[in-house]
Every structure is written in structure tokens, then in C-alpha cells.
Amino acid sequence: MSSENRKKVLLGFGALVVILVAAIALWPPNFRKEDASGAIGEVQKHRAPQITQKDVVLGNESVKHRQKVLYADFLADAAKLKALGHADAAALADFDKEMYSRWIAVAEEVLADEQAAARTSANRKTLDAEIAEAANFVRSREANLNDEDMALANKKLAHIAQEEMASRSVVSLADEQLAAAVDKLASAKLEDEYLAVAKQLEAVNHELKSEELFAISLADEIEYLQETAMNARIVTANVSEEQLFQRSEQLDARAMKNIEEQVLADEQMAAKFRDMDDQIARAQRIAGAQAAMASSSLLARSLNDTQQALNARDNEFRARANAAATDELMAVRALDSKLYHTEQLQHRLADFELQVAHRQAQ
């Protein structure tokens, strides 16, 4: 990647991260387009207690792991590889040992998580057996792991990832379920239809509480293991200083690509939370017009529980995503801090802040 192209790419990534930080920081925590009306509209609409710094620290383990796998280690390894071009044999051997040790540790952790995961797919038994076989293979190679072992294990993991059913984020699934429940509520006429909506809302509540928001995919873990194995191979191949530099550039590019994709994914998740906020407000308006029905108290309770679960998760998301985005911005800026003080970027950020302020005032 040429120096000029690299600057353009980094500037674009930096702008994305800056905008995400601003979006999360300025996103109103208690925004509602319209108030509900009627008896059921009196469902509590206050936000859940704001997540505290202690809560953020306790939840940081998954965020830090996500950063490690997606970009932090790639950027650190890129810097080390640049320095290794001027290093002696002992330094090269230390880096090689670090890569092998890291690969073993991460591979064992990934496979342990896969063995602990609950599965509902039709090929669950076959997949569990394949995961167990891969775990035994990695454990058996701990003492004398080589390049061929890493390549074979990476292939086994890639096959497991392909066999696993594609899973959507819990927030996306909850958003879809909530929209379906509200649509059903809008057309409901009979008592049993209102009771069915209440059950659907309970399912949404369950989805919102079910998983870690910042978990990363098996595909991301495999990519990380593959890049780590590549680092080990290139160091042991006695390549030139220029080739080590090229490898470091590849790691920089991989890290920046992952940061860009994560920024976009967080923006999409924020949009899902806002949509669910709107859906609950719509449900409260619809239910408010049917306050005399026998199931009104049950529906009100289901709406309240779902709203409180949503409030807790979006408060958690905004706090942790804000901290994660700040770290991502620092990582990008560390590569070339001079790129992020341009007039173009300042104008872009100012325009975005005005757009957010206008939305808040509506």
C-alpha cells in the first residue's frame, strides 16, 4: 500500500470512528418521539438507572477481548515486525515463541467456548464431536506445535465455523420480534390475540437479556489465529527486512479494515435500539386505546418489562461502545496523528453534531 493511499484510508477510518464517538455521546438516553396515552400508556417510561463506571469496568473483559482480536494485537505485531528488521536472531526467536504461545492459548480458549456453547442445530452431535476432536488435536500439540499443526487446526476451525448455523445478533432478533408483536397488537380484536402479543413480548424480553452484546464471531477468532500463524511462519522463514515491513503493512491494513467494520456494526446496533424504542412507544399508544380489555394489566406488565430490558441493554451498549470507540480512535490516530487535524474532518464532525442536535430538538 503506497504512503499516499494509506493516508487516505486512515483518514476515512478516523472520520468514521470520530463520528461514532460523537453519535454515541450525543444520542439522547431518554428520547421518545411521542408520549403514550390511556391507562396502559401509564406504563413506566423512565430510563433504567444509568450504567455506572463500575458496571463498565466489569463488562470490559468482552470489549477488551474484541479489541485484542480485531485490531489491538495486529497493530502491536505490526510495530514489532517493523522493529525486527533491525533485530538479531535472539529477538526474532522471542517473537516466534510469542506467536506460538499466543496461538495455543487463543485456540484452546476458542475451542473451550465452542464446547460450552448450547446448540440447537440439526447436526449438533456431529458438530460437537468435530469440536471435541479439534480440541484434543490442539492439546496434543501444546509441547511441540509447528506450522503444519497450526495450519491444520485453523482448517478444522474454519470447517466448524461453516457448519455452524449463521446467527444474527440478539439485538437484531429482538428488534424483529418486537416489530412483529406490535404489528399483531395493531390488528388484534380478540382477547386471546392480546394474550398472544403479551407472550411475544416475553420472548423479546428474553432475547434482550440472553447474550453478551460485544461477543465476537468464531470467524473473527479464526482470522486472528490465521494471522498469528502467518506471523510465526514469516519470522522463521528468514525473510528480508523489506518482507517483514510488508507483513507489518498487511497487519495494519487488517486492523483498519476490522475497525471500520466494527464502527459500522455499532452504528447499526444503535439504530436497532432506537427502532425498538419507537416500537414500544407505538405499542403503548395502541394498547392505551384498549384499556378496558381484560388482558390490559398483563399487556401493560409485559410492555413495561420489555421496556426496562431494552433500557438496560441500550444504556450498557452506549457506555461500552463509547469507551470502545474512543480506544479505536486512539489506535487509528497513533498511526499518523497529523492526519486527523484536517479542516475537512473538522467540518464533517461539526455538521454531524448539528444533525444530532436538530434530531434531539424534534
Secondary structure, DSSP 8 states (H G I E B T S, - for coil): --HHHHHHHHHHHHHHHHHHHHHHHHS-TT--SS---SSGGGS---------HHHHHHTHHHHHHHHIIIIIHHHHHHHHHHHHTT--HHHHHHHHHHHHHHHHHHHHHHHHHHHHS---STTHHHHHHHHHHHHHHHHHTSTT--HHHHHHHHHHHHHHHHHS-----HHHHHHHHHHHHHHHHHH--SHHHHHHHHHHHHHHHHHHHHS-TT---HHHHHHHHHHHHHHHHHHHTT--HHHHHHHHHHHHHHHHHHHHHHHHHHHHHHHHHHHHHHHHHHHHHHHHTTTTSTTHHHHHHHHHHHHHHHHHHHHHHHHHHHHHHHHHHHHHHHH-GGGGG-HHHHHHHHHHHHHHHHHHH-
